[in-house]
Amino acid sequence: MILESQEKKGRKAIVSDMKKVREYKLRLGLSSGANLEMLLFSEVEHRWIFSYIYVAREQDKKFGKPILVNENKLTIDYDEGISQRCELSMDITRPDKKGKEFFLGVDISKDSHLYIEFVYEKGERLYRMKSVQMGARKRIDLDELGEGLVRQANFPFPLKDCIENEHGVYQFPFLKNDGEIAFFEFPDNYQK
């Protein structure tokens, strides 16, 4: 294939016949206060990324100094219009503990930052927590642990190990800045 603009100049250019990859990105603000970014790779292949930043402040709720920041992200991959892979991540920062210790210009202050990733596996009508990874530690596969007694951890954010499909919609809880629990909601099949 010869480009017309370059042919007029007396030069020839070869362009491959490969289809150009087009990706579209939509960003929406939701009524819950969360944001939704939709990456559309094709008509049937999408990635939806829900996000919400929770900020806990000392004393005064609006103008107090932040003591805890949690950047929640829920990522869902769609194939053929049906939800597939699902990951919930929490990037938790304690601003009051940052800046205490540095190594090679990097802030390595103890207990100032934690990244947690929860991977969910899709079952027939539910998403079940499959594995957990905290920071650079080894990923914990929950199926390998087997059955046993489970002690509830003192965790300040809503977290479920099973999310059931209710009327074609999945709801993952998250904590809002006002203390209320809201939900990242997504359909099992967005083509219906």
N, C-alpha and C positions, 0 to 999 in steps of 0.2 A: 504494500500500500504506500503510496506517495502522498505526502502532505502538499496540498495545493499552494499554501503560502511559501513553502520552501522550494517548490518546483519552479515558481515564477522567478526566483532568484538564481536559478540555474543549478541548484543543489538538490540532491535526492535524499530523502530520509526514509528509512524503513521503520514501520511501526508494526508491532506484533498484533496478531488478530485476537489476542486475549481480551476477554471482557474486562472492562475497568471495574474494579471493586468499588461499590458505592455503599457508604455507611451513612446512616442518618441518626441524629441525636435529638431527642426531645427532652426538655426539662419542664417539670410541672411542680407547682407548689400545691400541696394537698390541704384539705380543711383541718386535718389533725395537727398541722404545723410541720409535718415531715415533707421532704422533697422526693420526687421520683424522677430519675433519669432513665430514659428508654433508649437503648442502643439497638437500632434496627439494621441487622446485617443483610436480611433479605425479607421477603414477604412472610416467611414462616420461621425464621431464625432470629430471635431477639434475646436481649439481656436487659432485665429490669433491675435497677439499683435504687432501693429506698434508703434514705439517710435522715438522721436527726441528731442534733448536737444537744446533749443534756448538760446543763451547767448548774452545779450546786454552789451557792454562795454563803458566806458566813454572815451572820446577823441579818442585815437588811437584804431582802430577797431580790430587789432590783439593782441596787448599786453597791452591794457588798463585794468584797474581794472573792474571786472564784477559788474554791477549795477542792473541787472535783469536776473534771470535764470528761464526758463519755461521748465519743463519736460512734454512734450506732450505724451499721450498714447491713442491709439485707440484700443479697444478690441472688437473683433467680434467672436461670437460663431456660429459654423456651426453644423447643424444636418441633416442627410441624404444628405449631400453635399450642402445644401441650407443655406444661411446666415440667422441668427435669431436675437439674442440679440446684441445690439451695445452700447458701452459706450465710451465717450471721456472724458479723465481726463487731467487736467492741474495742475501741482504742481509748484506753482510760489513762488520764493524766492527772497528777496531783501537783498543780502549780506551786503550792506552798513548799514542796520538797525539791523542786527543780533548782539547778544552779549551785548545788552544794559541793559537787565533786566532778572534775573534768579529767579526761584522759585523751591526749592527742587532739584536743579541741572539741571533743564530744562530751556532752553532758551524760554522765553515768551515775547520777545521784541515786542512791538506794531508795526503792519504793516510790519513785517519781513517775514511772510510766509502765504500763502493762498493755500488751496486745493479746486479745483472746479471739480465737476463731472456732466457731461451732459449725460442723458440717452435718447437714441433714440428708437422709436417704429417703427417697420416695417409695412408699408402699402402695397398696391398692387404693386407700382413701385417706392416707395420712403421710406426714413427714415425720420421721423418727430420727433423733439425734444419733449420729453414727460415730463421730470422733470430735475430740477437743484438742486444741493446741494453744498453749500459753507461751507467748514470746518465742524464744529460740529453743525452748525445750522440745523433747520428742513428742510427737503426736500420740495421743492416747486413743486407742480404738476401743470403744465401749463394748463391742461384741467379744473382744478377747478377754475382758475382765471377768466375764461370766456373771452368774447370779450371786447375790450376797446382800448383806445389810447395807443400806445407804443412809448416810447421815446428811441431813439438810445443811448446806453451807450458809453462812451469814453473808448473802450476796444482795446488794442493795437494788439490783435491777431485775425486772420480771424476766423469767427464763423458763421455757417449757421444753421437756424432752420429747413430747409428741404433740404435733399440731394436726388436728383432724380437719377434714374437708367438710365444711358446713354449707350446704346449698351451692356447691361449685366454687367456694371461696375459702382460701386459707388465711388465718389471722395470726400474725406474730406480734406479741405484745412488746411495747417499749414505754419507758418512763418519760413523761413530759416535764418541762421545767416547773410547772405549777403543781407537780406531785401526782397528777392524774395518770392513769394508764391508758394509752391509746394503742392502735394496732396498725401495722403494715399489712394491708389487705391486697391479695392478688388472686386472680382466677386460675383455676386448674387449666382451663382451655380458653384463651382469649378470642378464639374464632367463633364460639357459640353465641 
